[in-house]
Amino acid sequence: MTKPLSGLGLLLIVALAGCSSQPDVERVPVGAEVQVVTEDGAVVTGTLAARDEKVVQVNVGRQTREVPREAIADVQVVEASKPAP
């Protein structure tokens, strides 16, 4: 009985560690289609234009939106074949 519980505990720890990590914008190449979700729930979808230590810039149509890094909750690459959720 302890083996299934210890496996479940390990799985829970790994899942929580993944949730608490900061999104790694550095792994996303500039020019990729992205979806940036902020901590307040706003979603910015467009092309990653630039990034520095303070902000991430996303081209949305003809405008460029700047999202402060500390406000980013999640970053996902949007595949061309899949519509954004």
N, C-alpha and C positions, 0 to 999 in steps of 0.2 A: 504493500500500500504506500510506502514512502517513496518508491521510485517514481510512480506517476505524479505524485505531489511535488517532488523535487524537480522533475522535468517541467511541470507546469509553472513552478516558481521561477525557474531559469528563463523560460519563454516570456513570462511577464516582465522580468527585469530587462531583458533584451528589448522588448517592445517599448517599455517606458524610456529606456536610454535613447532609442531612436526618436521618440517624440520630443525629448528635451533638447536635442541638438539643434544648433543654429543652422538654418538653410545655407547650403554652400553655393553661393552665386558664382564663385570663382570657377566652378566646374562647368558652368554653362558657357558655351562659346558666344562671343559677340556676333550678332547677326542671326542667332537662333530665334525661332518663334517661342515666346515664353508666356506663362501666366504667373503673375506675382500676386500673392495674397498678403494683405497687410494684417496686422494684429487686430484692427478694428473691423475686419471682414471685407474691406474693399478689394476688388479684383481688377488688376491692370493686365490686359492681354495685348500683346504686340511683339515687336522685334526688339531684342536686347541691343541697345545702341551703344552704351558705354557703362563703365562702372569704375568707381574709385573707392577709397576707404570710407567715405561718408554716404554716398548716394548711388543708386542704380538708375540709369536712364533707359526708358522703354519708348520706342516710337509707336505711337498709336495713331494710325492714319497720317495726317499731316502735322500732328503735334508730337512733342516729346514730353513725356511725363517723368518727373524725378520722384523716386521713392527713397526715403531715408533708410539706410540699412537696418537701423535699430527698430524700424517699424515693420520689417518684413517677417511674416510668419511662415511662408512657404513659397518656393519657386519650383515650377515644373516646366519642362520643355513640352511644347504642344506639337505633336506629330502632325504633319500635313494631311495624312489620311484619316486622322481622328478629329472630330469636332470637339471644341472645348466643352467641358461639362457645365 
